């Protein structure tokens, strides 16, 4: 497989061309890391050459903007996890390779970036049932200081998938991931205090019932709502097979530590099959996919969308 040239616009828009040099970062969702918009010293060309990347499969790269630079996380032509920095004043490109190589063909091994309050870059990726792959800058703007992989809290970091940076209600940087495997995993939340990562919860957010068959949750992530709550919806799965997804569930929290159902009833952690609020008791083999989404209506109420088979075997999209 021949390498693919990585241009600035290509990386930011999933390898699709873009003619506007000023559209540097995709429109953020409710869980994206906010960035500080500043006026560049000079326009950055939309066809700025960055690097060559391996083009053998479709996988999500990542990009984020600081006051002084644009950072792009990707796999280079030899499949190494790489981060390039584009200086917004000079257009100069610097690159660092991390000691993590993408050996598969799996879109689970996507890359995600975040900036903390001191504009230090954090990167995670290349994780699918594998050890945590994470690095960060020691100092703002010092790309070379993130060549070494490191742990976060040190626990539950050997079989990880779905890295996700987010912001707590007070703006602190957070990180979540699944520890374990498909149908047998638990959700872990960490919080960055400006110096180190600390485990946010004393238990996983989602886990199996003690003594019961293993299970894992496939969620929307933590969606910040107009009512001051974080909202989350998810489906359960007890095997690696997608057709065994079942039940649409919901919970909310103001601080991601104390959780409740839609009626305000406290849900003790971890959330399990035994204490979760079930929105729609869809059974296994009923077409329930794990691309469940959560948004809000005009009255600021949470709305969950998903697909499932109806009585005729068709796949409408109900809203709950």
N, C-alpha and C positions, 0 to 999 in steps of 0.2 A: 504494500500500500504506500503510495507516494505521499509525502507531506503536503499539507495545505498551508498556504500563506495566511498568516493571521494579521489582518488589518484592524485598526481601532474599531471601526463600525461593525466589522464582522463579529468580533467577540461580543459586543454589547447586544447584538440582535440575533443571536443563535445562527451565525454564519449567513445572514441575509444582508444584502447591500443597503447602504443608507447614504443619501446625498447631503444630509445636513451635518456640518461639523459641530454644531452646538448641542445636539442631542446626545449627551454623554452617558446618562444613566437612565435605565428603564423606569417608568412611572412606579413609585413605591406602592406596595400593598400595605395593609394595616399592620403587618408584622415586620416590614422591612426596616433596616437601620437608617434613620434620617441622616442627611449630610448637610453640611454648611455650604450654601451657594455663594460663590464669590466670582468676581470678574477676573478672567484669565489675563495674563500679561499680553498674550497674543492669541489669535484663533489657532486651534489645533486642527490640522487638515483631517478631513473624514477618511482619507486613504493613508493615514500615518502607518508606516510599516512597523510592526511590533516583533513578530517572530513567525516561525513555521510551526504548525501543529499537526498532530496525527489525525487523519480524517477517516479512520476505519469504522467509526460508529458514531451515532448521535448521542452526545452527552452534554449536560449543562455546564457551561463555564460561568464565571462570575466577574463582575466589575463594580467598582465603587470609587467615589470621588472625595478627596480631602481638599482642604483649602489650597494646597500646593501641588497636588499630583492626582493622576488617575491610576488606579491599580487594577490589573487584570489577572485573574487566576485561571489557569488552563493547563492542558497537557501538551508538552512540546513535541517535536517530530519524533523523538525517541521515547515518547510516552511518560516522561518524567513530569511530576507535578511541579509547575513553575508559576512564578509571579513576576510580572513585568510592571515597571513603574514608568509613567510618562510625566515628565516635568511640564507643568502647565505654563511655565514662563519660557522655557527654551525648546520644548518638544523633544528633549533627549530621552531615550529609552534605556532603562537599566533592567536587568533580569537576574533573578536568583532561582536556582533549582533546589527543591527540597528532596530529601532522601526517601522518596515514595514514588514507585513506578506503577502505572496503570497496566496491568497484565491481561485484563479481560475485555469483554465486549458489552459491559453491563451499564445501563444508564443510572443504576443506583449509585455509582461511584462519582457523582457530581461534585462540584467544588463550590464552596461558599465563603464569602469574605465579610468582614465587619471592621469598623473603626471604633475604638473606644474614645473616651472623653479627651484623651491627650493626643488623639489622631494617630495612635499606634495601630498598625494593621494586624488583624487576626485572620488566619486561614485554616479551614478544615475541609477534608474531602478524601476521595479514594477509600471509602469505607463501605463495605458490604459484608457483615458478619466477620469483620477483621479488626485488628487493634486500632484504637483511636489514632487518627492522623491529624495532628494539630501543631501549629507554630504561630508565633507572634513576634512583633518587633520589640526590641529592648528599649528603643528610643524612637520618637516620631521622625519619620523620614529616613531612617537607617535601614534600608532594605536588606543589607548584608547581615544584619543581626538576627534574621529569622531563618537561617539555614538549618537550624537544629530542631527536630521534632521534640515535643515534650508532652507530659501528661497534664491533666487538669487537677482532679481531686485524687487520682490514683486508684479508685475503686470502680469496678464494673466497666473497664475500658479495654477488655480483650476481644469482645465480639460486638462491634458497634456498627450501626447503620443510621441513616437519616440525620446527618448533622444539621443543626438549625440555630443560627444566631437570631436573637430577638432583643427587645427592650422591655424591662420592667416598667411599672407605672411611674417610678421615680426617675426613669431614664437610664438606670444601670444596665450594663450589657449582660445578657443572659445567653445560655447555650443549652440546647436539649438534644438528646439522641436516644436511639433504642439500644439497649443492651440485651443481647440474646439473638434469637433468630425469628423468622417468620412463623407465627403460630406459637412461639415460645420466647417472648421478649417482654421487657419492662421499660418504661420511659423514665429517663433520668433528667433532672434539671440542675444546672449549675448557675452560679452568679459570680461575676467578676467584681472584686472590690477595689479595683485600680492597681492592685499589686499581684493578686493571685486569685485563682478560681476556688470557690467553696461550694460544697453541696448545699442546695437550697432547701431540699426536703429531707426529712429523716427517713422516708421510705420512697419507693418509686411513685410516680403519679399513677401509672397503670401497672397492674400486675395480676398474676393468677391467684385464684383462691388457694389457701393452704390445703394441701392434700388432694386438690382437684386436678384434672388434666390441664396441661399448660395452655396458655392463650396469649395473644398479643393484640394491641390496639393500633388501628390505622386512623389517624386523626387529621383534622383540618389545620392543626397548629393553634396557637393562642391568638385569637382575633380580638383586638381592642375595639370595644363597642362604644356607641355614643352615650351610653348610660354609666360609664365609669368602670364597667366590668370587662374582664377578659372572658371570652366565650370560646368553647371548644365543642366540636362534635366528632364522633368517631364510629367506626364499625369494629366488631371483634372478628378474629380469625383464630382457629385452633389447629390449623395445618398450614403448610407452605402454599397450598393451592388456593388461588383467588376465588374459585367458585364456592369455597367454604366460608366466605364472609357471612356474617349474620348480625342482626340488630343494629339499628341506628340509635345512637345514644347522645346525651347532652349533659354538660356541666358548665358552671361559671365561677369566677373568682375575681376579687379585687386586687389581690396581691400574689396570686399563683401559689399560695401556701394554704389558705383556707378556702375550701370548695363547697359548693351547694348546688342543688338542682334548680329547676325553673321556678319552683315555689318557695325557694329560700331555705329549704331543709338542708342541714349540714350533711356533707358526704365525708365520712372518715377515710383517710388515706391508708393504703393505696385504694384507688378506684378499681373495683373488680366486677366480674359478672354478677356478683351477689348484691352489690349496693349501687350500681349505675342506674341512672334514670333512662328508661327505654322510650324513645320517641316513636319508633315503628318497629315492631317485633318481626322483622323480615327473617325468614328462615334460610338455612343453607341451601345452595343449589337454586336460588331464586333470582340470580342475575344482579345481586348487590355488589357493586364494584367499590374499590377503595379510593375513588376520586371524589369523595364526599366534599361538599362546599358549604360554607356558612357566610351569610350576609345579614342585612337588616332592611326592614321595610320602612315605609314612610312614617310609621309610628314608633320607630326605633326598636322594634321587636326583632329578636333573632329569627332568621329563616334558614332552614337547612335544605339543600337540594342534593339529590342523588338519583341513581337509576336502579330499577328492579323490574323483574318480569311481572306483567299483569296476568289475569286469568287466561288470556289468549296467547300468552307467551311472548307478547310484545314488550318493548322496553321504554315506557314513558318516563318522564322526569317529575316525580312528585315533589311538592314543597311542604315542609312541615314546620 
